[in-house]
Amino acid sequence: ITCPGVQLKDKQELYLSVFVLGQYNKTECVPAVFPLFFQEQLVFEKAFVNVVDPGDLVKLLEFDTTVLELIQLIPPVGKVLATYEENTRDFLFPDPKLTHGRRGLEREILMKRSPYFT
């Protein structure tokens, strides 16, 4: 995660919280210095029983919401510094972009900063 020109006032560690397909997972904590590197994979599995038409699956994914939160471990419960929210279909299967970037599992998303991230 990059945030050019920004230094965090609080030095507590950060983690990325991910909610997708009705499941929650989070990364290990990393030091509070940009850029943040999360060198791990989070696995989410879901079986869609009684779905035989791919169009029905697309509709289910469009009604599901994926949420990513960048959280700093500031007591007592931590502070959400930035969030990203999108329907799960668009998150898992993004439209092709006109810019030439890296292909594969890496892509860019823009998180929205919270009031705690000044």
N, C-alpha and C positions, 0 to 999 in steps of 0.2 A: 504494500500500500504506500503510495507516494502522496506527499503534501508539500510541494516545493516551497522553501522559504519559511517553514513553520517549525518552531521548537515547542515542545510541550512543557508547560509550566510545572505540572505535577510529574514526578519521575516514577510513579508506580507502573508496573507492567500492564500490557494490553493483550486482549485476545479477540478473536472474531467469533461471534455467535451466529449460527446458521439454523434457520427453521425452514424446512422444505418437505413436502409430501406428508405433512402432519407429524414430522419428526424433528427433534432438536439435537444439535451436536455443537461442539465448540472446539476451537483449536487450543493448542498449548499456548502459554503466555510468552510474550516476547518483550524485550526491553523497549522503553518509551523513547525511541530515537527513529526518526524517519530517514530512509524508507524502512517500512516494517516488512519482514520476510517471514512468511508462514510456510515452512517446508514440510507439509504433511498433506495427506489426503483424507477427506471425510467421506464416508460411504453411507448412502441412504438407499434403502430397498423398500419397494412397495409392490404388492400384488394387487391388481385390479380384477377382482373376481367378477364374473358375469359380464365382462366387457368383451365383446367380440368384434365390434365395429371400430376401426381406428378413429373415425370421426367422433364417436362417443368418448374415446380416451382423450382426444384433443379438447373436447368441451370440458371434461373433468379437470384437465390441467389448466385450462383458462380460468376456471373458478377457484383454483387453489392459489394461494399467495406464498411466495418465497420472500423471506426477510433475512437480511444480513445486518448485523450490528457490530460496530467497533466499540469495545467496552474497555475502559480503564479501571483497574482495581483500586478505586478510591473508596475507603471505608465510609459507610458500613456495607453498602451493597454494590458499589461500582457505578460509574457514570457512562452513559451511552454518548460517545463523541460523534458518531455518524451512523446513518442508516441507509439501506437500499431496500426497496420494496418493488416487486413486480410479479405479474402472474407467472405461475410455474412454467407454462408452455413457452412463453417468450424468454424466460431465464434459461431453460434447458436447451431450447432450440432457437437461438437468436437469428434474426434476419442477417443476411450477408451485408457487410458494410462496403461502401465505396472506397474506403482507405485500404491501403495494403499494409496489413499487420502480420503478426505471427499467426500461423494456423495451428489448429490442434486444441489443446485444453486451455490455453492461455487466451484471455481476452480482457478488454477494459470495460469497467462499469464506473459510473459516477455516483458516489455516495452523497447523501444530503447531510450537511453538518447539523448538529444539535445546538441548542443555546449554550450548552456547557463547553462547547469547543469554540472558543473565541479567537 
